[in-house]
Amino acid sequence: MLSLTIRHLPKNLVGFLKENELYNKKLFLNKNHMEGTIKNITDKGFGFITVEGQDKDLFFHRNELQGVAFEDLKVGDRLSFEMSDSPKGPNATNITRI
């Protein structure tokens, strides 16, 4: 699944977006793509992400991290991820640190 943010766009398109008051807004081709903040990390390889506007925190597991080691994460780090359903409820997958 492909997702885009403003930093992935060509400079001429970024200029266009700035002129049209769309700067800093996110453009997504995947509607499950989200961002959040690490609320809690355990020493067992999982943690929870707070997402603005949602009541429940999302579970994440170290196996879903892309380009960052679990040991390098800390509470308060911003993450980009996709939300998926599991038998135990929604969780974060395909996670990258912003």
Gaussian input, Z-matrix of N, CA and C with variables (Angstrom, degrees):
# hf/3-21g

backbone

0 1
 N
 C     1     B1
 C     2     B2     1     A1
 N     3     B3     2     A2     1     D1
 C     4     B4     3     A3     2     D2
 C     5     B5     4     A4     3     D3
 N     6     B6     5     A5     4     D4
 C     7     B7     6     A6     5     D5
 C     8     B8     7     A7     6     D6
 N     9     B9     8     A8     7     D7
 C    10    B10     9     A9     8     D8
 C    11    B11    10    A10     9     D9
 N    12    B12    11    A11    10    D10
 C    13    B13    12    A12    11    D11
 C    14    B14    13    A13    12    D12
 N    15    B15    14    A14    13    D13
 C    16    B16    15    A15    14    D14
 C    17    B17    16    A16    15    D15
 N    18    B18    17    A17    16    D16
 C    19    B19    18    A18    17    D17
 C    20    B20    19    A19    18    D18
 N    21    B21    20    A20    19    D19
 C    22    B22    21    A21    20    D20
 C    23    B23    22    A22    21    D21
 N    24    B24    23    A23    22    D22
 C    25    B25    24    A24    23    D23
 C    26    B26    25    A25    24    D24
 N    27    B27    26    A26    25    D25
 C    28    B28    27    A27    26    D26
 C    29    B29    28    A28    27    D27
 N    30    B30    29    A29    28    D28
 C    31    B31    30    A30    29    D29
 C    32    B32    31    A31    30    D30
 N    33    B33    32    A32    31    D31
 C    34    B34    33    A33    32    D32
 C    35    B35    34    A34    33    D33
 N    36    B36    35    A35    34    D34
 C    37    B37    36    A36    35    D35
 C    38    B38    37    A37    36    D36
 N    39    B39    38    A38    37    D37
 C    40    B40    39    A39    38    D38
 C    41    B41    40    A40    39    D39
 N    42    B42    41    A41    40    D40
 C    43    B43    42    A42    41    D41
 C    44    B44    43    A43    42    D42
 N    45    B45    44    A44    43    D43
 C    46    B46    45    A45    44    D44
 C    47    B47    46    A46    45    D45
 N    48    B48    47    A47    46    D46
 C    49    B49    48    A48    47    D47
 C    50    B50    49    A49    48    D48
 N    51    B51    50    A50    49    D49
 C    52    B52    51    A51    50    D50
 C    53    B53    52    A52    51    D51
 N    54    B54    53    A53    52    D52
 C    55    B55    54    A54    53    D53
 C    56    B56    55    A55    54    D54
 N    57    B57    56    A56    55    D55
 C    58    B58    57    A57    56    D56
 C    59    B59    58    A58    57    D57
 N    60    B60    59    A59    58    D58
 C    61    B61    60    A60    59    D59
 C    62    B62    61    A61    60    D60
 N    63    B63    62    A62    61    D61
 C    64    B64    63    A63    62    D62
 C    65    B65    64    A64    63    D63
 N    66    B66    65    A65    64    D64
 C    67    B67    66    A66    65    D65
 C    68    B68    67    A67    66    D66
 N    69    B69    68    A68    67    D67
 C    70    B70    69    A69    68    D68
 C    71    B71    70    A70    69    D69
 N    72    B72    71    A71    70    D70
 C    73    B73    72    A72    71    D71
 C    74    B74    73    A73    72    D72
 N    75    B75    74    A74    73    D73
 C    76    B76    75    A75    74    D74
 C    77    B77    76    A76    75    D75
 N    78    B78    77    A77    76    D76
 C    79    B79    78    A78    77    D77
 C    80    B80    79    A79    78    D78
 N    81    B81    80    A80    79    D79
 C    82    B82    81    A81    80    D80
 C    83    B83    82    A82    81    D81
 N    84    B84    83    A83    82    D82
 C    85    B85    84    A84    83    D83
 C    86    B86    85    A85    84    D84
 N    87    B87    86    A86    85    D85
 C    88    B88    87    A87    86    D86
 C    89    B89    88    A88    87    D87
 N    90    B90    89    A89    88    D88
 C    91    B91    90    A90    89    D89
 C    92    B92    91    A91    90    D90
 N    93    B93    92    A92    91    D91
 C    94    B94    93    A93    92    D92
 C    95    B95    94    A94    93    D93
 N    96    B96    95    A95    94    D94
 C    97    B97    96    A96    95    D95
 C    98    B98    97    A97    96    D96
 N    99    B99    98    A98    97    D97
 C   100   B100    99    A99    98    D98
 C   101   B101   100   A100    99    D99
 N   102   B102   101   A101   100   D100
 C   103   B103   102   A102   101   D101
 C   104   B104   103   A103   102   D102
 N   105   B105   104   A104   103   D103
 C   106   B106   105   A105   104   D104
 C   107   B107   106   A106   105   D105
 N   108   B108   107   A107   106   D106
 C   109   B109   108   A108   107   D107
 C   110   B110   109   A109   108   D108
 N   111   B111   110   A110   109   D109
 C   112   B112   111   A111   110   D110
 C   113   B113   112   A112   111   D111
 N   114   B114   113   A113   112   D112
 C   115   B115   114   A114   113   D113
 C   116   B116   115   A115   114   D114
 N   117   B117   116   A116   115   D115
 C   118   B118   117   A117   116   D116
 C   119   B119   118   A118   117   D117
 N   120   B120   119   A119   118   D118
 C   121   B121   120   A120   119   D119
 C   122   B122   121   A121   120   D120
 N   123   B123   122   A122   121   D121
 C   124   B124   123   A123   122   D122
 C   125   B125   124   A124   123   D123
 N   126   B126   125   A125   124   D124
 C   127   B127   126   A126   125   D125
 C   128   B128   127   A127   126   D126
 N   129   B129   128   A128   127   D127
 C   130   B130   129   A129   128   D128
 C   131   B131   130   A130   129   D129
 N   132   B132   131   A131   130   D130
 C   133   B133   132   A132   131   D131
 C   134   B134   133   A133   132   D132
 N   135   B135   134   A134   133   D133
 C   136   B136   135   A135   134   D134
 C   137   B137   136   A136   135   D135
 N   138   B138   137   A137   136   D136
 C   139   B139   138   A138   137   D137
 C   140   B140   139   A139   138   D138
 N   141   B141   140   A140   139   D139
 C   142   B142   141   A141   140   D140
 C   143   B143   142   A142   141   D141
 N   144   B144   143   A143   142   D142
 C   145   B145   144   A144   143   D143
 C   146   B146   145   A145   144   D144
 N   147   B147   146   A146   145   D145
 C   148   B148   147   A147   146   D146
 C   149   B149   148   A148   147   D147
 N   150   B150   149   A149   148   D148
 C   151   B151   150   A150   149   D149
 C   152   B152   151   A151   150   D150
 N   153   B153   152   A152   151   D151
 C   154   B154   153   A153   152   D152
 C   155   B155   154   A154   153   D153
 N   156   B156   155   A155   154   D154
 C   157   B157   156   A156   155   D155
 C   158   B158   157   A157   156   D156
 N   159   B159   158   A158   157   D157
 C   160   B160   159   A159   158   D158
 C   161   B161   160   A160   159   D159
 N   162   B162   161   A161   160   D160
 C   163   B163   162   A162   161   D161
 C   164   B164   163   A163   162   D162
 N   165   B165   164   A164   163   D163
 C   166   B166   165   A165   164   D164
 C   167   B167   166   A166   165   D165
 N   168   B168   167   A167   166   D166
 C   169   B169   168   A168   167   D167
 C   170   B170   169   A169   168   D168
 N   171   B171   170   A170   169   D169
 C   172   B172   171   A171   170   D170
 C   173   B173   172   A172   171   D171
 N   174   B174   173   A173   172   D172
 C   175   B175   174   A174   173   D173
 C   176   B176   175   A175   174   D174
 N   177   B177   176   A176   175   D175
 C   178   B178   177   A177   176   D176
 C   179   B179   178   A178   177   D177
 N   180   B180   179   A179   178   D178
 C   181   B181   180   A180   179   D179
 C   182   B182   181   A181   180   D180
 N   183   B183   182   A182   181   D181
 C   184   B184   183   A183   182   D182
 C   185   B185   184   A184   183   D183
 N   186   B186   185   A185   184   D184
 C   187   B187   186   A186   185   D185
 C   188   B188   187   A187   186   D186
 N   189   B189   188   A188   187   D187
 C   190   B190   189   A189   188   D188
 C   191   B191   190   A190   189   D189
 N   192   B192   191   A191   190   D190
 C   193   B193   192   A192   191   D191
 C   194   B194   193   A193   192   D192
 N   195   B195   194   A194   193   D193
 C   196   B196   195   A195   194   D194
 C   197   B197   196   A196   195   D195
 N   198   B198   197   A197   196   D196
 C   199   B199   198   A198   197   D197
 C   200   B200   199   A199   198   D198
 N   201   B201   200   A200   199   D199
 C   202   B202   201   A201   200   D200
 C   203   B203   202   A202   201   D201
 N   204   B204   203   A203   202   D202
 C   205   B205   204   A204   203   D203
 C   206   B206   205   A205   204   D204
 N   207   B207   206   A206   205   D205
 C   208   B208   207   A207   206   D206
 C   209   B209   208   A208   207   D207
 N   210   B210   209   A209   208   D208
 C   211   B211   210   A210   209   D209
 C   212   B212   211   A211   210   D210
 N   213   B213   212   A212   211   D211
 C   214   B214   213   A213   212   D212
 C   215   B215   214   A214   213   D213
 N   216   B216   215   A215   214   D214
 C   217   B217   216   A216   215   D215
 C   218   B218   217   A217   216   D216
 N   219   B219   218   A218   217   D217
 C   220   B220   219   A219   218   D218
 C   221   B221   220   A220   219   D219
 N   222   B222   221   A221   220   D220
 C   223   B223   222   A222   221   D221
 C   224   B224   223   A223   222   D222
 N   225   B225   224   A224   223   D223
 C   226   B226   225   A225   224   D224
 C   227   B227   226   A226   225   D225
 N   228   B228   227   A227   226   D226
 C   229   B229   228   A228   227   D227
 C   230   B230   229   A229   228   D228
 N   231   B231   230   A230   229   D229
 C   232   B232   231   A231   230   D230
 C   233   B233   232   A232   231   D231
 N   234   B234   233   A233   232   D232
 C   235   B235   234   A234   233   D233
 C   236   B236   235   A235   234   D234
 N   237   B237   236   A236   235   D235
 C   238   B238   237   A237   236   D236
 C   239   B239   238   A238   237   D237
 N   240   B240   239   A239   238   D238
 C   241   B241   240   A240   239   D239
 C   242   B242   241   A241   240   D240
 N   243   B243   242   A242   241   D241
 C   244   B244   243   A243   242   D242
 C   245   B245   244   A244   243   D243
 N   246   B246   245   A245   244   D244
 C   247   B247   246   A246   245   D245
 C   248   B248   247   A247   246   D246
 N   249   B249   248   A248   247   D247
 C   250   B250   249   A249   248   D248
 C   251   B251   250   A250   249   D249
 N   252   B252   251   A251   250   D250
 C   253   B253   252   A252   251   D251
 C   254   B254   253   A253   252   D252
 N   255   B255   254   A254   253   D253
 C   256   B256   255   A255   254   D254
 C   257   B257   256   A256   255   D255
 N   258   B258   257   A257   256   D256
 C   259   B259   258   A258   257   D257
 C   260   B260   259   A259   258   D258
 N   261   B261   260   A260   259   D259
 C   262   B262   261   A261   260   D260
 C   263   B263   262   A262   261   D261
 N   264   B264   263   A263   262   D262
 C   265   B265   264   A264   263   D263
 C   266   B266   265   A265   264   D264
 N   267   B267   266   A266   265   D265
 C   268   B268   267   A267   266   D266
 C   269   B269   268   A268   267   D267
 N   270   B270   269   A269   268   D268
 C   271   B271   270   A270   269   D269
 C   272   B272   271   A271   270   D270
 N   273   B273   272   A272   271   D271
 C   274   B274   273   A273   272   D272
 C   275   B275   274   A274   273   D273
 N   276   B276   275   A275   274   D274
 C   277   B277   276   A276   275   D275
 C   278   B278   277   A277   276   D276
 N   279   B279   278   A278   277   D277
 C   280   B280   279   A279   278   D278
 C   281   B281   280   A280   279   D279
 N   282   B282   281   A281   280   D280
 C   283   B283   282   A282   281   D281
 C   284   B284   283   A283   282   D282
 N   285   B285   284   A284   283   D283
 C   286   B286   285   A285   284   D284
 C   287   B287   286   A286   285   D285
 N   288   B288   287   A287   286   D286
 C   289   B289   288   A288   287   D287
 C   290   B290   289   A289   288   D288
 N   291   B291   290   A290   289   D289
 C   292   B292   291   A291   290   D290
 C   293   B293   292   A292   291   D291

   B1=1.4382
   B2=1.5249
   B3=1.2833
   B4=1.4467
   B5=1.5199
   B6=1.3182
   B7=1.4590
   B8=1.5244
   B9=1.3031
   B10=1.4580
   B11=1.5167
   B12=1.3155
   B13=1.4560
   B14=1.5189
   B15=1.2981
   B16=1.4653
   B17=1.5357
   B18=1.3444
   B19=1.4717
   B20=1.5242
   B21=1.3217
   B22=1.4603
   B23=1.5276
   B24=1.3108
   B25=1.4568
   B26=1.5245
   B27=1.3300
   B28=1.4616
   B29=1.5396
   B30=1.3385
   B31=1.4665
   B32=1.5284
   B33=1.3285
   B34=1.4701
   B35=1.5236
   B36=1.3219
   B37=1.4636
   B38=1.5240
   B39=1.3364
   B40=1.4656
   B41=1.5235
   B42=1.3446
   B43=1.4681
   B44=1.5096
   B45=1.2984
   B46=1.4590
   B47=1.5212
   B48=1.3407
   B49=1.4625
   B50=1.5270
   B51=1.3368
   B52=1.4686
   B53=1.5177
   B54=1.3186
   B55=1.4578
   B56=1.5209
   B57=1.3028
   B58=1.4523
   B59=1.5295
   B60=1.3167
   B61=1.4655
   B62=1.5285
   B63=1.3071
   B64=1.4537
   B65=1.5208
   B66=1.3311
   B67=1.4522
   B68=1.5291
   B69=1.3223
   B70=1.4624
   B71=1.5144
   B72=1.3335
   B73=1.4555
   B74=1.5114
   B75=1.2997
   B76=1.4521
   B77=1.5183
   B78=1.3326
   B79=1.4556
   B80=1.5138
   B81=1.3047
   B82=1.4521
   B83=1.5221
   B84=1.3098
   B85=1.4453
   B86=1.5288
   B87=1.3245
   B88=1.4602
   B89=1.5132
   B90=1.3185
   B91=1.4552
   B92=1.5220
   B93=1.3296
   B94=1.4581
   B95=1.5230
   B96=1.3209
   B97=1.4518
   B98=1.5236
   B99=1.3392
   B100=1.4556
   B101=1.5212
   B102=1.3289
   B103=1.4540
   B104=1.5107
   B105=1.3204
   B106=1.4545
   B107=1.5131
   B108=1.3338
   B109=1.4582
   B110=1.5256
   B111=1.3269
   B112=1.4613
   B113=1.5258
   B114=1.3224
   B115=1.4668
   B116=1.5208
   B117=1.3386
   B118=1.4459
   B119=1.5196
   B120=1.3344
   B121=1.4611
   B122=1.5241
   B123=1.3163
   B124=1.4646
   B125=1.5194
   B126=1.3169
   B127=1.4645
   B128=1.5294
   B129=1.3360
   B130=1.4625
   B131=1.5224
   B132=1.3423
   B133=1.4594
   B134=1.5089
   B135=1.3162
   B136=1.4578
   B137=1.5173
   B138=1.3242
   B139=1.4593
   B140=1.5137
   B141=1.3308
   B142=1.4545
   B143=1.5198
   B144=1.3182
   B145=1.4589
   B146=1.5194
   B147=1.3264
   B148=1.4577
   B149=1.5179
   B150=1.3267
   B151=1.4543
   B152=1.5221
   B153=1.3261
   B154=1.4590
   B155=1.5299
   B156=1.3248
   B157=1.4515
   B158=1.5227
   B159=1.3451
   B160=1.4625
   B161=1.5243
   B162=1.3057
   B163=1.4613
   B164=1.5232
   B165=1.3297
   B166=1.4613
   B167=1.5223
   B168=1.3334
   B169=1.4574
   B170=1.5242
   B171=1.3313
   B172=1.4645
   B173=1.5244
   B174=1.2994
   B175=1.4560
   B176=1.5245
   B177=1.3458
   B178=1.4635
   B179=1.5235
   B180=1.3317
   B181=1.4614
   B182=1.5201
   B183=1.3000
   B184=1.4701
   B185=1.5310
   B186=1.3128
   B187=1.4655
   B188=1.5258
   B189=1.3195
   B190=1.4662
   B191=1.5323
   B192=1.3363
   B193=1.4687
   B194=1.5241
   B195=1.3231
   B196=1.4652
   B197=1.5271
   B198=1.3156
   B199=1.4612
   B200=1.5183
   B201=1.3092
   B202=1.4603
   B203=1.5272
   B204=1.3159
   B205=1.4619
   B206=1.5248
   B207=1.3137
   B208=1.4603
   B209=1.5286
   B210=1.3173
   B211=1.4593
   B212=1.5280
   B213=1.3288
   B214=1.4668
   B215=1.5244
   B216=1.3239
   B217=1.4644
   B218=1.5156
   B219=1.3423
   B220=1.4592
   B221=1.5253
   B222=1.3090
   B223=1.4572
   B224=1.5230
   B225=1.3252
   B226=1.4619
   B227=1.5131
   B228=1.3443
   B229=1.4687
   B230=1.5243
   B231=1.3389
   B232=1.4702
   B233=1.5243
   B234=1.3326
   B235=1.4537
   B236=1.5188
   B237=1.3094
   B238=1.4537
   B239=1.5223
   B240=1.3367
   B241=1.4502
   B242=1.5198
   B243=1.3098
   B244=1.4581
   B245=1.5124
   B246=1.3077
   B247=1.4535
   B248=1.5241
   B249=1.3286
   B250=1.4642
   B251=1.5196
   B252=1.3086
   B253=1.4634
   B254=1.5201
   B255=1.3228
   B256=1.4554
   B257=1.5258
   B258=1.3144
   B259=1.4642
   B260=1.5382
   B261=1.3314
   B262=1.4681
   B263=1.5256
   B264=1.3298
   B265=1.4566
   B266=1.5116
   B267=1.3421
   B268=1.4637
   B269=1.5278
   B270=1.3355
   B271=1.4556
   B272=1.5202
   B273=1.3144
   B274=1.4651
   B275=1.5261
   B276=1.3303
   B277=1.4573
   B278=1.5211
   B279=1.3361
   B280=1.4597
   B281=1.5297
   B282=1.3151
   B283=1.4679
   B284=1.5285
   B285=1.3290
   B286=1.4702
   B287=1.5222
   B288=1.3212
   B289=1.4587
   B290=1.5258
   B291=1.3125
   B292=1.4634
   B293=1.5257
   A1=109.08
   A2=115.94
   A3=121.88
   A4=110.60
   A5=116.39
   A6=119.82
   A7=108.23
   A8=116.02
   A9=121.70
   A10=110.39
   A11=116.25
   A12=121.27
   A13=106.81
   A14=116.81
   A15=122.25
   A16=111.71
   A17=117.35
   A18=119.35
   A19=112.68
   A20=118.41
   A21=121.76
   A22=113.38
   A23=117.56
   A24=121.55
   A25=111.40
   A26=117.71
   A27=120.74
   A28=110.16
   A29=115.74
   A30=120.50
   A31=112.96
   A32=117.89
   A33=118.85
   A34=111.27
   A35=117.87
   A36=120.74
   A37=110.30
   A38=117.60
   A39=120.95
   A40=109.43
   A41=117.15
   A42=120.71
   A43=111.65
   A44=117.02
   A45=121.27
   A46=110.90
   A47=116.33
   A48=119.95
   A49=111.71
   A50=117.00
   A51=120.07
   A52=110.14
   A53=116.52
   A54=121.10
   A55=111.77
   A56=117.89
   A57=121.99
   A58=112.86
   A59=116.86
   A60=124.12
   A61=113.46
   A62=116.67
   A63=120.33
   A64=111.95
   A65=116.38
   A66=120.42
   A67=110.51
   A68=116.30
   A69=125.49
   A70=113.74
   A71=118.85
   A72=119.93
   A73=107.61
   A74=116.60
   A75=121.05
   A76=110.67
   A77=115.61
   A78=122.44
   A79=106.98
   A80=118.23
   A81=120.79
   A82=111.21
   A83=115.10
   A84=121.26
   A85=109.92
   A86=116.50
   A87=122.80
   A88=108.15
   A89=117.87
   A90=120.31
   A91=113.26
   A92=118.84
   A93=121.48
   A94=112.65
   A95=117.94
   A96=122.18
   A97=109.61
   A98=116.02
   A99=120.73
   A100=110.43
   A101=115.23
   A102=122.22
   A103=108.42
   A104=115.77
   A105=120.67
   A106=111.03
   A107=114.92
   A108=122.57
   A109=109.36
   A110=116.23
   A111=119.46
   A112=108.96
   A113=115.51
   A114=122.09
   A115=111.19
   A116=116.31
   A117=121.25
   A118=109.10
   A119=116.51
   A120=122.25
   A121=107.65
   A122=116.22
   A123=120.27
   A124=109.75
   A125=116.09
   A126=120.05
   A127=111.26
   A128=116.71
   A129=121.82
   A130=113.04
   A131=117.57
   A132=120.37
   A133=115.73
   A134=117.06
   A135=119.13
   A136=110.12
   A137=115.12
   A138=120.14
   A139=110.39
   A140=114.86
   A141=120.82
   A142=110.28
   A143=115.76
   A144=123.79
   A145=108.89
   A146=116.45
   A147=121.99
   A148=108.33
   A149=115.90
   A150=121.85
   A151=107.84
   A152=116.05
   A153=120.67
   A154=110.25
   A155=115.47
   A156=120.52
   A157=114.75
   A158=116.97
   A159=120.04
   A160=109.98
   A161=115.85
   A162=121.31
   A163=113.04
   A164=116.76
   A165=120.83
   A166=111.08
   A167=114.96
   A168=120.49
   A169=108.98
   A170=115.65
   A171=121.51
   A172=110.34
   A173=116.05
   A174=123.15
   A175=109.24
   A176=116.98
   A177=119.85
   A178=109.36
   A179=115.31
   A180=122.47
   A181=109.26
   A182=116.00
   A183=121.54
   A184=112.83
   A185=118.72
   A186=121.58
   A187=112.48
   A188=118.09
   A189=121.76
   A190=113.15
   A191=117.69
   A192=121.16
   A193=111.13
   A194=115.59
   A195=123.09
   A196=108.92
   A197=118.12
   A198=121.55
   A199=115.64
   A200=118.31
   A201=121.78
   A202=108.49
   A203=116.06
   A204=120.68
   A205=109.87
   A206=116.63
   A207=121.46
   A208=110.85
   A209=116.51
   A210=122.03
   A211=112.50
   A212=117.94
   A213=121.87
   A214=112.66
   A215=117.87
   A216=120.77
   A217=110.84
   A218=115.24
   A219=120.25
   A220=109.29
   A221=116.16
   A222=121.61
   A223=108.65
   A224=116.78
   A225=122.02
   A226=114.32
   A227=117.93
   A228=120.37
   A229=109.96
   A230=115.81
   A231=121.62
   A232=108.42
   A233=115.16
   A234=121.72
   A235=110.75
   A236=115.10
   A237=122.93
   A238=105.81
   A239=117.58
   A240=119.97
   A241=110.91
   A242=114.73
   A243=122.46
   A244=107.48
   A245=116.69
   A246=120.52
   A247=108.73
   A248=115.74
   A249=122.23
   A250=109.28
   A251=114.94
   A252=120.07
   A253=109.46
   A254=114.63
   A255=121.54
   A256=107.38
   A257=117.89
   A258=119.66
   A259=113.14
   A260=116.83
   A261=120.50
   A262=112.73
   A263=117.66
   A264=121.02
   A265=111.87
   A266=117.29
   A267=120.50
   A268=112.23
   A269=115.17
   A270=120.25
   A271=109.82
   A272=115.73
   A273=122.10
   A274=109.49
   A275=115.48
   A276=121.83
   A277=108.79
   A278=116.40
   A279=122.26
   A280=110.52
   A281=116.13
   A282=123.46
   A283=111.46
   A284=115.95
   A285=121.70
   A286=109.10
   A287=115.84
   A288=120.31
   A289=108.40
   A290=116.31
   A291=121.12
   A292=108.96
   D1=139.99
   D2=-175.37
   D3=-107.15
   D4=133.33
   D5=173.94
   D6=-131.89
   D7=148.08
   D8=-178.53
   D9=-126.73
   D10=143.34
   D11=169.16
   D12=-121.99
   D13=171.79
   D14=-175.95
   D15=-55.95
   D16=-33.07
   D17=-177.36
   D18=-72.65
   D19=-12.93
   D20=179.11
   D21=-92.97
   D22=-2.59
   D23=-175.27
   D24=-90.39
   D25=153.07
   D26=175.95
   D27=-61.36
   D28=149.59
   D29=-175.80
   D30=-58.53
   D31=-37.35
   D32=-179.66
   D33=-66.57
   D34=-32.92
   D35=177.24
   D36=-74.07
   D37=-36.82
   D38=176.46
   D39=-60.56
   D40=-42.31
   D41=176.63
   D42=-59.80
   D43=-42.77
   D44=177.91
   D45=-61.22
   D46=-45.18
   D47=-179.62
   D48=-63.87
   D49=-39.56
   D50=178.23
   D51=-61.17
   D52=-44.23
   D53=-179.29
   D54=-64.12
   D55=-26.58
   D56=-176.91
   D57=-103.66
   D58=22.02
   D59=175.48
   D60=58.09
   D61=28.77
   D62=176.77
   D63=-106.76
   D64=5.06
   D65=-177.69
   D66=-61.70
   D67=142.72
   D68=-179.14
   D69=72.57
   D70=1.54
   D71=173.12
   D72=-87.88
   D73=150.67
   D74=-176.82
   D75=-95.68
   D76=141.98
   D77=176.42
   D78=-113.32
   D79=121.20
   D80=-176.84
   D81=-123.58
   D82=136.30
   D83=171.98
   D84=-92.91
   D85=-11.20
   D86=178.04
   D87=-119.22
   D88=112.10
   D89=-174.97
   D90=-71.67
   D91=-9.24
   D92=176.35
   D93=-86.42
   D94=-4.09
   D95=-178.12
   D96=-72.53
   D97=134.28
   D98=-176.51
   D99=-143.13
   D100=171.48
   D101=172.01
   D102=-132.29
   D103=150.41
   D104=179.10
   D105=-161.74
   D106=-177.10
   D107=-176.72
   D108=-122.61
   D109=138.13
   D110=178.20
   D111=-66.95
   D112=124.37
   D113=179.02
   D114=-96.39
   D115=-37.74
   D116=-174.14
   D117=-151.75
   D118=141.29
   D119=175.63
   D120=-131.30
   D121=135.64
   D122=177.50
   D123=-101.91
   D124=168.96
   D125=175.11
   D126=-87.55
   D127=6.55
   D128=-179.59
   D129=-100.96
   D130=6.15
   D131=174.90
   D132=94.64
   D133=19.23
   D134=175.58
   D135=-143.79
   D136=171.48
   D137=-179.89
   D138=-164.54
   D139=-169.00
   D140=-178.30
   D141=-133.95
   D142=142.92
   D143=-177.48
   D144=-114.89
   D145=130.45
   D146=173.66
   D147=-89.60
   D148=131.62
   D149=178.52
   D150=-117.81
   D151=125.28
   D152=-179.71
   D153=-58.19
   D154=132.88
   D155=177.88
   D156=87.87
   D157=-1.10
   D158=178.22
   D159=-115.35
   D160=143.08
   D161=-177.70
   D162=-74.45
   D163=-39.82
   D164=-175.94
   D165=-102.54
   D166=145.23
   D167=173.98
   D168=-77.36
   D169=154.81
   D170=179.62
   D171=-99.29
   D172=135.58
   D173=174.62
   D174=-74.21
   D175=143.14
   D176=168.94
   D177=-139.18
   D178=151.33
   D179=179.18
   D180=-119.86
   D181=147.23
   D182=-177.44
   D183=-56.08
   D184=-28.02
   D185=-179.52
   D186=-66.34
   D187=-16.07
   D188=-178.90
   D189=-93.05
   D190=-0.55
   D191=-178.48
   D192=-75.68
   D193=139.15
   D194=178.48
   D195=-122.01
   D196=117.20
   D197=173.54
   D198=78.17
   D199=10.44
   D200=176.55
   D201=-148.64
   D202=141.13
   D203=178.11
   D204=-83.49
   D205=145.05
   D206=179.60
   D207=-55.76
   D208=-38.95
   D209=-178.38
   D210=-65.16
   D211=-20.98
   D212=-179.25
   D213=-86.90
   D214=-9.31
   D215=179.88
   D216=-82.27
   D217=151.94
   D218=175.96
   D219=-144.34
   D220=158.86
   D221=177.67
   D222=-55.56
   D223=133.78
   D224=-179.45
   D225=99.30
   D226=-15.11
   D227=177.43
   D228=-63.38
   D229=142.78
   D230=176.42
   D231=-89.87
   D232=137.32
   D233=-178.88
   D234=-126.77
   D235=149.99
   D236=171.42
   D237=-113.93
   D238=137.64
   D239=-174.17
   D240=-162.04
   D241=173.06
   D242=172.65
   D243=-110.46
   D244=146.39
   D245=178.49
   D246=-99.10
   D247=130.69
   D248=179.67
   D249=-128.38
   D250=155.96
   D251=175.75
   D252=-93.50
   D253=145.07
   D254=174.83
   D255=-134.88
   D256=170.81
   D257=178.85
   D258=-58.10
   D259=-26.46
   D260=-179.72
   D261=-95.39
   D262=2.58
   D263=179.90
   D264=120.83
   D265=-174.91
   D266=-177.37
   D267=-69.21
   D268=146.67
   D269=175.85
   D270=-146.39
   D271=167.45
   D272=-179.05
   D273=-92.51
   D274=136.24
   D275=177.06
   D276=-131.59
   D277=164.99
   D278=177.56
   D279=50.25
   D280=56.49
   D281=-170.27
   D282=-91.11
   D283=131.42
   D284=172.36
   D285=-128.20
   D286=150.23
   D287=176.17
   D288=-85.47
   D289=138.05
   D290=-179.33
   D291=-90.98

